[in-house]
Structure formats: structure tokens, C-alpha cells
Amino acid sequence: MSDQTASSPSSQGTQREESPERLARPLIRLAKASGISTSYIDQLGTYVEIKDDVLVSVLAALGVDASSNDAIEASLETIHRASCNQLVPPTVVVFSGTATRVPIHAVTAALKLSLTLENGEAYDGDLNALLIKDADADPAIPHAYTLTMPDDLPTGYHTLHVTDGDRSADATVLSAPARIPVPEPVAQHHRWGWMTQMYSVRSKESWGVGDYGDLRELLHDAGKQGADFMLINPIHAGTPIPPIEPSPYLPESRRFLNVTYIRPQQIEEYSELDADARAQVDTLHDSVKAANDNPDPLDLNASWTAKRKALWVIYQHGRSAERQAAFDAFVKAAGPDLDAFAAWCVAFEVWGAPWEEDKNPWFSTLDRNSPEVAALVREHQDLFDFQRWLQWIADEQVAQAQASAKDAGMALGLMQDMAVGVHAYGVDVWWNPERFAVGSVTVGCPPDFYNQQGQDWGQPPFNPRYLERTGYRVYREMVHNVFAHAGAVRIDHVLGLFRLWWIPKGEGAKGGAYVTYNYRAMLAVLSIEASRAGGMVIGEDLGTVPAYVSQVLADHGVLGTVVEWFARVNNSPTAGDPYADPSTYRKYALASVTTHDLPPTAGYLEFEHVKLREELHLLSEPVEEFQKAASAERDAMLKLLVDGGWLDADAAQDVPAHEQEIVEAMHRMLLNAPSLLLQAALVDGTGEHHTQNQPGTSTEYCNWRVPLHDADGNLVHTDEVFKNPRVLSLAAVMRGE
């Protein structure tokens, strides 16, 4: 996902910032005090002011009343009073080598400070020696101090205890390396890998949809061809029964895994089934295996319906004492979040889909403390335990896939993709609604050059105040779990660490406002977890992203994202302007030719995006104008390829006849980039033309259900991918041969 509202009348012309008169308005002051940006610069460089009614709605979603002038003044006073009375901020971020100063607001002069390290030991340094009284503090604060955090804290999550007479407060200390270290193999020279939608690649053992068994084979074969990583679609958890949400970027929970990708035949207990049980599983597989050869969009529901029955058979078979002990250990380590997820799954299955509230009102009428929920779990303990077991099996199979990648010599192996948020009716929102701004706002992005109507992703945003109060625990656990079986993590829409586009209900994607987040805290979490895992973090920083964001990411060792089709000289958004030579790309970046939100390069060269957007009525301008821009874009790319010596001039005159040559030239040009990681899309290897995802659509197009084809429209199966001459040829290009 990449990240403009229509400019207000006062924002036309050359204005670049808010006027003193606007800044003096109480509503604007309240919004800014609450972390809401009241203006911004869009991708075209246009200054945009946020409308008053949008600000009022976004403030309400944060629990701040701005419904009247009196309410605004009262809210301003409440914020000021809370700031003065806060003993210590609930979250403190410490980056190694950087002085961190923490405000302490006491009412007595008898402060007591102590620090408990993550391992439970007490910090033995003298914190009082690092405490200084503030001479210029607000008169409303009797005893204002500044604590300079010690510079010898170990990496980890610690707790600062502050006592002031009868008052006490704890602060979570996120102590992180200033930069995520670059793994030694990547530090030696740049590494390259593939991007693929794993569900699209199937084998005879698949159940109509690509699975963790296919992923295991793909990683192994790619490693043997010299690739060092493979980026896949998010594998976050979905619904327990159909209907299955096709988009991997709209999960029910980011804490757990998508169990629909399990390969039943790869489960250890499958080989131990008796003849009847084995026959049941094999018959179920036979009922859907023909879909592996179907070139039409994937039938996710049919696949999961058959597979789930097979998994139930295997689950009921039981486990050895050793395997049961491993399962019990997994459940214990996962903690109460796993029980919450399993309970939600049972409620979904027994009481019905939560979004059908007229028939199934449980989502809005019951919560984690409801006796009905506890009774449901007791009455359906088998289903509850089954859901926990599925998560264990999925965890095992993802681990096996990563092990296969490392065994094949990959430096990083699996690169997992982290979605922006979760489904509004998912377990995270139901069980822990306090974590979100729910009901009145959703997350998306304003219009940009490639998404002219903007996007509303329908996801409730994290409440930044909750994150601060709780030391970012939910984010810490999520990042930790993703790194458990990955050598790298890609953060979709990484701007979300800094700010998110909150869209009030009824306003449409254009009518939102940016809400700011404590990016230092989330970067600290990423730094801690990546350092512990020896992994890398990549941020998708495409679209309307301020320049400082990419710089901050690089300063902390988080790689940005560079795409050839978006990389123009001086970051120009104009279609006909020259493309940048890859030698000018950022070093701290994952550089690629394309992304999953564009057609494969062969299709893009032949204007598949123009045809599809016209067909789906997604254009806000005449198709002739969009086609003109697309042609200018292609001409500019071909000129760069020819001028740089990567493509023969004659080939540029007949794109269809020289499609593979041009695609490979674009990847050969990519090797000129200094970027630490270079990426090729598997669809560019096979010559696929079909778009995997068309932003701004849901049911209008078969998003996230397109199987892998070659240039002639033939299916490409898992065991055929790295035997395909065109894939092997592109791999040779990426190896520099």
C-alpha cells in the first residue's frame, strides 16, 4: 500500500504553511495538542488544509470532545492539566549513544527512582545522580525535574519506577541499538531475491491454493539459483471458516498465522493415520486437487472447506507424548492471546460471521468478560483446542520453510510482509477494543498519482494513546512473532509508524487527516527485535511520504523502498519526465522494478493498467489522458534503458516483440543500484501479464486470487518455476551473469 484531500480555498496558490490566524484558532490548537496534523503537503507538492468537521470527528475518535467552542476550551484545559500532573511519561525511548532526557513532574521533593531490567534484575547505577531540577519549569509544576537516562542500559524492555510521596508510576523503557546492524552477508555485497504471492504457486500436493509446502519448495529452489531472500504476501490469520477474505492485507489478526496455507500431508501425524483416516484425507484432497491445474481465479473457499475437514481428521488422531508436550509448550508460550484468538474463532463458527450483525449480534453485544463467551468455550472445547492446534501446525510449517531456505544457502531466507492493520470485525478489535480507535474512523491514504481517488482500507487504527500507556506491548509481541521465522520483515505503508491517514465515517478517502504516532518507540521495538533475530527491516515508503521519513528510517538502519517505475529525476511526479539512473538510488533500500500493486512488468509495458482501470471505472480523467501519460512513462523508461546501454535501440521500437528483452534490461539496469537488497518479481520471471491486485477495488476484480501464469497464459506449477527458461534467464541476470 502506498501513501491528498482537495485543497481548501485558503490553501490555493503558493502557500506552504498555516497562517498565524489559523494556528491561533482553538480547534487547530486542540488538534495539534492531540497529535493531529491540521495541514500537509501532498505528492504533487500542493499545500492542503484539513476541514474543521474532519478534525472534530478525528478528535472524537481519540476521545477528545471538540463538539462546541466550550468543549474545545475544556479539552485544551484537560490536556494541559494532565501534562502538568503526569509524574513520568509511560513510555521512554533510549537509543544507544544518544542522551535521553525524561521529564519528572513531582509534587514533593522526596523522589525515589529505581529501574528493573528486562531479566528481572535491578539496575545498580545511581539514578538520583542523573536527576536535575528544572529552573524554568511551568509554575503549575511544583517540583519539575529532568532525568538523564543512564548510557549503560542493555538492549531490551525495562521498567522505570518513580515514587513521589503517595504517588507512584512506572514507565516502560525501550532501550534499543541506535541502528539495526546489517547482517554480515549483506554487508559484504548487495543481495538479491524474489517477490511472490505464495498462494498463486501450486503443485500436485496443493489443495487448489499455494501453501506452506509450496513455499518450502520455492525457497529451496530459489536458494539453489543464488537468491538470498523471498518476499511473500502477508500470512497473518484469517477467518476460521468461509467466507475467506482474499486480501492478505486485511487480516483478522496480525498476531497469528494464516492456517489456510497449511499442507496437511506435511504434518507429522498424517503419516501415522490408520487406513480409514488416511483415506478420508486423501479423498478430500482428491476433491480439490484438479483446481491446481485451473487457470481461473483461485477458489479460496472450496480449498479451505476441504482442507479444514482433513485437518480435523488429523487433529482427532491424536499425538505422541513428545508431540503433545511440544504442543503444550507452544500454547504456554503463546499465552492468553492464543486463547483469545481461539475463542473468537469458535464464536465465528458457532454464532456466525460477525459482520452480519443483524443475524449475529455477538460481536457488538458480548466481550471477553461475558459469561456467554466462557460458556461457549466450555461447550466447544474441542473446537477451541483445534484452533490452537492449527496455529501450532502453521508455526511448524513456516519454521520448516525458513529452515529450507537457510539450508539452500539463502542469506536471509523468508522475508515476511506485515500488513498495516486488521479487520474491523477481527479478534484483535473484539477482544481488545481499547487498543483501537474503532467505529468512527478507518485507515487509508489520500489520493496520489497512482491512486487518484485515494484509498480506504477499512481498518481501525491503533490508538496512539493506548500504545504509549502500555509501553507498546502489543506492537512488541507482533514484531517478535513475525521475526520468529523470518530473516527480514517488510513493513507495509511504513509511514504508519509516523502518521496514519484517519478517515471519518462518511467522508470518503479524500476527507481524512493525519494522526501522528511515536515513531521513535516503534523504531526502537523494530531495532530490538531485528537485532535479536539477526534480521533486517524494510519499510515501504512509497507515495505521499515526507523526505524526513526516509532519512529517519535510514538513520536507524531500516531500509526504504525504491521502485524503478516510480523513481524519477528530482522525484518528479510527471509521467514524461526522465527516470533516475539506479546508480542514484539509496543505499539503505530494497530496490525493485515493480510492486504487487502494479501489473507485472510485461503487462505494464503493454498498458494493462490503463485497460483495467478504464474497465473498472477507476479513472478521474479521460482514458485518453491517462493513456497519454502511460505512453510517456514507457517512452521515458525505454529512453533510459537505451541511453544507458542496457537495451538495443531497435528493441525499444517494438515492445511486444522484445518483451522479455526489455524486462531483463530493466533488471540488468537495477544491478547498477547501490541498494543493499535487490528484488525481482516471480511474475516478471515467468512473463505473467495479469494484475495480482488493483488498488481501490475489492469485489470488482479478482484481487489476490490470480494463479501464476507464463507469457503464453499457461499455468506454472511449483516444481516448474525454477525449470522455466525465462525464470532461469532472469535469475542469471540478477546474479550478474
N, C-alpha and C positions, 0 to 999 in steps of 0.2 A: 504494500500500500504506500502510495506517495502522498505527501502533504503539499478565498478572497471574497468576500462579500462585495456586493455592489457598493461603490463609494458613495458616501453620503454627500449631499450638496456642498457641505463645508470642506470636503476633502478633495475637491477638484483642483486642477492646476498644479502648481509646483510645491504645494505644502508638503512637508515631510514629517511634521510632528504636531502634537496637540497644542492649541493656543493656551496662553495663560488663563484666559477666561474659562475655557473648558476644564482645565486642570483644577480650577478653583471650585467647580461645582461639587456639592456634597456627594452626589451619586458617583461621580468619577473618582472622588477621593475614597469612597467606601469600596468601590470595585477594586481599585489598586491596592488598598489595605488588605483586601481579601484574596489577593493573588490573581486577579483577573486583568488581562490586558485590554485596555479600552480602545486601542488602535493597533494597527500593524501595517507592514509593507508586504504587498502580495508579490507573486512570482514575476509579474511584469514591472515591478518597481513602483506600483501605484500605492499611495497612502490611503488607508481605509480606516474610518472611524466606526466603532460598533454602536448600533442603535440602543437607545435607552431601554426599550422594552426587553431586548435581548439581555442586557446587563441585569435587569431586575429578575428575570427568570433564572439566569445562571446563579445569581446570588442566592435565590431561594433554594436552588439545588444544593448549595453549600450550607444551608441552614441559616442564612443571613437575611433578615427582613428589610426589604427596600421598597415596600408597597406604598409608602407615602413619605412626605418630607419629614414628618415627625419620626417615622420608623427609621429613616436613614440616619437622622441625628442620634437616635437612641443606639443604633447599631454601631455607629462610629465611637460613641462613648463606651460601649461594651468592649469593643476591640482594644481601645486604649487602656481601659481598666484591667483587662486580662493580661495585657503586656506588662503592666507595672506590677501586677501581683504574681506573675509567674516566677517561682523560685529558681527553676532551671529549665532550659528547653528540653523537651522529652527525647530528642534525638540530637546527638553530637557527632559530627563527621571529622575524623582525623586522617589526613593523608600524610604518610611518612615524609619527613623532610620539610614539612610546611607547618608553621606555627598556627595553632588553632586556639582561639580565644572564646571562652564561654561566658555569657553574662549570668551573674547570680544576683537575684533580687531578694534580699532578706529584709525582715522587719526588726531583727535583733542583731547585735554584733557578735553573737555566740554561734558562729557557723561551725559545723562539723562535716568534713569531707572524707569519703573513702571510695575505693574503687575495687570491684570484684572482676577478675579476669574471666574469660570465657570458660576456662578449665576449672573454675570454682575457687581458684587461689586468690588471696588478697594481694593487691599491688602494694609493694613495700616502700614505695617512694613517698616523699613528704609533699602532699598536695597543698597544704597550707602555705608552704613556701612559695607557691606559684600563684597565690591569690593576692590581688591588688585592689584597693578601694578606688572607685571611680570618683574623681573630684568634680566632674562636670555632668553628673547623672541628673535625670529628671527629678525635680523636688518631690514628686509624689512617691519616690522610692527612697525610704529612709536609709537603707544600707545597700548600696549598689556596688558590686564587685565584678572583677573580671578574672576568671581562672584561665591561665595558660596551660593547656593540656601538656603532660609530660611527653618528651620526644622519644622515650624508650618503650612505648607500648608495643606489645606483639600484635601481629595481624590477627584480627578476629572481632567478635562481638562481645563487648564488655559492659559493665553496669556501673555508672557513677551514682553514688549515694550522697545526697545533700540533706542535712538536718539544720533547721533554723528554729530553735525553741521547740514549740509544739508542732511545727510544720516539718514535713519531710517529703522528699520527692526523689525519684530515680530517673536517670537518663540513660538511654541505650547509646553506647559509644561504638560507632562503626570505625574501626581502626584498619586502614587499608593501605596497600602499596600505592605510591603516587602514580605508578604506571603498571599496566598489565605487562609482564615480561613477554617478549616474543620468544616462542619455543625455539630451541636451538636449530632444528632442521629448517625452520622458516628464516631464521636469522642468517643462515648460510647463503641462501639464494631464494628467489621467489618460488612459490609452489603453485601448482595448478590443479584444478579439479573440475568435476561435473556438477551441474544442477539438473535435477529431475523431479517430476511428480511421481512418487513411487507407486501410487495406486494405478498409474497408467501402463505399467510394465508387468505383463503377466506370463506365467508359464503353465505347463500342463498340470502342475500341482496346485495352482492357484484356484480360488473359488469365484472366478469371474472378475476379481479386482486384485491388483497387485498387493502383496502383503510383506510381512517381515521376512519371510523365507526368500522372496524375490529380492528384497533389499540386501539380504545377506549375500546372495549370489552376485548381485550387481556391484557391491562394494569390493568383493574379492576380485572379480574380473577387471574392474576399473583399476584397482591397485596393481594388478599384473601388467596393465598397459601404461603404468607410470603416473597415474593420478594420485594425488595426496589427500584429497577430500572429496566428499559428495554432499552437496546441499540438497535436502529433501523438503517437501511440504511439511507444515506443522503436523505433528502426530499427537496432539492433545486429545483429551477424552471427548467423546460424543454421546449421543443418546443410547440407552441400553437396548431399545427395540426400535424398529422402523416407526415413523419415517426418519431416515438418516439425513442430516444436514450435509449437503455436498461440500460446502466451503470449509476447508481446514482452518480458515482464519476466523471462523465463528464457532469456537468450541464451547462445550458445556462447562469445562474446567481446564485450566492450564496446569493444574497441579498433578493430574494423572494422564495416563496414556490412552490412545485410541485402540480399543480391543478388537475392533472390526478387522484390523490388519493381522491378527494372529493367524499363523499357519497351524491348523490342528495336527497335521501329520508330523510336525516338528516337536510336539510336546512329548516329553519322555514317557508319560503314561500311555500314549497312543500305541506304542509297540507292545505294551503289556495287556492290551484289551483281550478279552476272550473272543471266540469266533463270532458270536452273535453281535456283540457290541462293535467289533471291528467292521462287521458287515453293515451295521447301521450307519456308521460314519462314512464308509466308502460309498454307500448308496446315496447318501446326502451329497457327497462330493460329485458323484456322477450326475446328479440332478442339475448342477450348475456349471460343470466343467466345460460344456460346449460354449459357454459365454466367453471363455478365454480366447476363442477364435472369432468372436463377433466384433466387426469393425465399428459398430454403432456405439453411441454413448453408453457408459457403464450403468448397469442396473444395481446400484448400491444396496437397495432394499432386498432384492431377491438373493443377492450374495450373502448378506448378513442373516437373513431368515434361515437359510440352510446351514450356514456355518455355526450359528448360535445353537441350533439343535445338536449338532455334532459335538460342540464344546460341552454341552450339558451331559451328553453320554460319557465323555472322557472324565468330566468332573465327578460324576457319580461313581465311577470305577474306583475311586479312592487313590491313596498314595502310600508309599512305603513309610516307615517310621522316620527314615532320614529325610525324605522329601517333605513329610508333614512338618518336621522340625524347621526346615528351610522356609516353608510357607508361614509358619507361626512367627518366625524371626522377621519375615518381610512385613507381616501385619503389625507387629510391635513397632518396628522402625517407622512405618508409615504414620502411626499414631491416629489420633481422633479424626483427622481429615479423611482418612480412608473410610472410616465408619460413616462419616457424613456423606461421602460420595455414594457408598453402597446403599444407604438409607434413601437417598434421592432416587437412585436407580430403581429401587423396589417401589417407591411411591409412583414413579413414572409408569412402571409396568402394571401395577395393580390398580391405581386410581386414574391413570390416563395421562395423555400429553398435557403438560401444564399450561401451554399457551391456549388451549381450548377451555378457557376459564368458565364459560357458561355451562359446560358439562362437567368440568373437573376443577372445582374452585380451591383445591387443596393448597396450591402454591401461594395464594394470597390470604388464605384463612388459617393455615397451620404453619408452625415454625419448629425449630429444633427442640423447643421445650414443650411442645404439645403432647399430651398423653396419647393422642391418636397415633402419633408418629412412633412412639415407643412400642405401642401395641402392634402396629404394622410390622415392625422389625421382629418382634417376638413370634408373630403368627407366620411369618415368611422367613424364618431363619435360614432356610436352605437357599433362597434367592439372594438373601443378604450375603451369605458366605460365598456364594457363586460369584458375585460381583467382585468381592475381594480377591478371590482366586484368579479371576480373569486379569486383574491388574498385575498379579504376581507373574502369570504366564507372559503377559505382554512385556513386562520388565525383563524377564529372562530372555525373550527373543530379541529385544532391542540390544541387550548386552551381547548376545551371540553375534548379531550383525556387526557391532563395533569391534568385537574380537576378530571377526573375519577380515575386516578392513585392516586392522593392525597387522594381522598375520600375513596379509598380502603386501605389506611394506608401506602402507599409507602413513604419512607423517602425522596427519590429523584424524583421518577417518571420517566418521559421520559428523556432518555439520547440521545441527538441528535448528529449526526456524521457530521463533517464539512469536505467537500472534499478539496483536495489540491488546485484545481484551477477550471477554467471554460473552456467551449468550445471555440475554436478559432473563431467561427462564431456567438458567442452569443452576447447578448445585451451589456454586460459589455465591451467587446472589441470594438464593433461598436460605441457605444455612447461615450465611454471614452477611446479611444486608447492610450491616454497619460499615462494611468495607467500601461501599459504593455510594455514588450519587444516583439513586435509582428513581424510575418513574417519570421524571420530568425532563431529563436530558439524555442524549446519546452522543457517541463519539463518531467523528468523521473527519473530513478535510474540506477546505474551501476549494472553489474552482481553480484549476491551473491549466496549463497549455494542453495537457493530455486528457484532462477530465473537466470538460468545460462547464458541466453542471454541478461540480462538486460531488462529494460522496457522503452518505450517511450509512455507517456500518452497523447501526442498530445496537451497539454495545454500551452498557452503562460504564462510566469511567470510575476508576478508583477515586475515592475521596482523599485528597491530599492531606487533610487534617487527620484522618484516621491513620494514614501511613506514618505521619510524624508522631502521633501519640503512642503508637505500638512499635516504634523502632524498626519499621519496615519488615517486620517478621514475615508477613505473607509473601512479600517480594523475595526475601531471602530464601525461603523454602522453595519457591517456584524456580528460582535460578539454580539453586543447588540440585534440584531434581533433574533439570534439563541437562546439566553438566555431568550427571551420573553416568551417562552412556554417550558422550559426545566429546570430540576433540575441539569443537568450536560451536559457538551459538550465534545465530543471526537474529538481531532484534528488529522485527518488522516495525516500520514507522518509528525510528529511534527518536524522532522529535518528541515523542510522547514522554521521554524522560525529562524533557524541559517544559513542554507545554502540550496540551491537547485541545482540539477544537470541539468544544461542547455545543451541541445543537439543541435548543429548547424544542419541546414538542410542538409541532405545527409550523415551525419556522422554515423548514427545508434546509438543505445542506449549506446554502449561502448565508443563512441567518444565524450564525454562531458567534462564539467568542473564544479566544484562547485563555485557558486556565493554566497557570504556571505550577510546576512541581519542583521539588527539591532534587534537582538533577545530581547534585554532589552526593547525596545519600545513595541514590540508586547506582551511580557510577562506583561508589565505594563498595556496594554489595557485589557488583559485577567484577570489580578488581579482586576482592577477597576470594570469591568462588572460582574465578578463572585461574588465579594464581595457585590455588589449592589443587585444581584439576590439571594444571599444566596446559590449559587451553587458551583459545583466542575468542574475542568478541568482535562481531561485525555489526555495525549499525546501518540500517537502510535510511540514508539521509538524502533522499531524492525529493524533488518538488519544492514547495514553499518552505525552505529551510534557511534561516539566517546564517550568514557566514560564520558567526562565532560558534555555532553549534558544532560544525565540523572541526573547528580548531580545538575546542574543548575536548571533543572525543579523541582527537589525535594526541593531545597533551596527556591523556590518561591511557594511551595505548589501545584505544578502541578504534578499529578500522572503520572507515566510511565506505561508501559505495559509489563506484563510478561506472556508468553505462555508456558505451560508445554512441548510441543513438541520442543520448541526452547531453553529451559533452561538447560544448561549443566554445569557440574562442571568446574570452571575456564573459563566459556564462550567458551569452545572448540567448533569448528565448525565441528569436525569429527564425522561421524554418529555413530560409535560404542562406543564412549566414554560415561562414566556414566552420567546419568541425575542428576541434582541437586535436593536435597530434598527441598520441598516447604518451609520448615522452614527457608531456607536461602534466600527466595525471599525478595525483597524490601518492606518496609512498605508502602511507598508512591507509590502505584501501583494498577492497575486493573489487577488482576491475573485470568487467564482462562486456560482451557485445550487446546482450539483451536482458530482459527480465520476464518473469512469468505473466506480467500484466500487458505484455505486447505479444503479437503473433510471433511464431518462430521467425528467424531472420529471413528464410526463404519466402515465407508468406509476407513479411513486412516489405521486402523488396518488390513484391508484386501487388502491394496495396490491399492486402487482406483486411487491414484495419479500417480502411476507407469504406470498403464494401460492407463490412459487418456493422459499422456504426451507422451507415445510411439505412441499412436493413432494419436495425433496431431503433431507429429514430433517436439517436443519441447526440446528434449534431445540433449546435446552437447557431450554425451558419449554413449557407447553401453548400450542398455537397461539392459543387464546382470549386468553391473557395478552399474547402478542406483538401480536395484532390490537388489543387494547385500548390498548397503548402506541402503536402506529402511528396509531390514530384520534386519540388525544390529541395526538400530534405534529402531525398535519394540522390539527386544530382550532386549535392554538396558532399555527400559521403563518397560517391564514386570518384569525384574530383580529388578528394584527399587520398584515396587508395591509389589512383593513377599517379598523382604528383609525388607520392611517397615511394613509388616503385613497387608497391605490393600487388598491383593489378595491371595487366596489359590494357592499353587504351582501347583496343578492338573489343575486348570482353565487355567493357563498360557500355558499348553501344548496343548490346543485345543481352539484356539481363536474363530473360528466361532460358536462353541457350547456354548461358555461362553461370547459372545459379550457384552450383557447388563451388566453382572457382571464386566467385565473389564472396560467398560465405566464408570460405577458408582464408581469403585475403584479409577479411575483417578480423579474423582471429590471429592471423600472422602479424598483422599490424599491432594487435593487442600485446604481443610479446615485447614491443618496444616500450611498454609502460614500466615505470619503476615500482609499481604497486607490489606489495608483499604477496598478495594472492591474486591469481588469475583464474577465470572461470569460463567454461564452455557449457552450453545447454545441450542436453542429450538430444532434444528435438532438432537442434542445429546439426548434430552429428548424423541423424537419420534422414534429414531433409524434409521433416514434417512441415506442413503448411497450416494446419488447424490451430486456432487460438485455444489455449487452455482456459483462460479467464478473460472476460470482458468487463472491466470495471464499470460500475454504475448499473449493473444488471443482476438479477437473481434467477428467476424462472424464465426470463426472456431468452436465455441462452444456456447451453449445456455446460455451464462453468464447472470445472474441477471433475469432469466425468469423461474427458476425451482420452481414449486409449492411444498408445504410441503407434504412429504410422511411419512409413518411409516416404521418399519423394514421390513414389508412384501410388500412394494411398494404401499400400499393403501393411498389415499388422506386423509389428516387430516384437517377438517374444523375448523373455528374459535371457534365455540361453543363446539367442541370436544377436543380441545387441552388440557384443564385442567380437562378433564374427562378421558384422556388417562392414563391407569395404569402405563405405563412406564414413562410418564411425571411426574405423581404424585410421583412415586418412586424416581426419580431423585430430585424432589423438596424436598422430605423428607431427602435425603442425604445432600442437600445444607442447610437445616435447622439444620443439625447435629443430626438427629434422627437415 
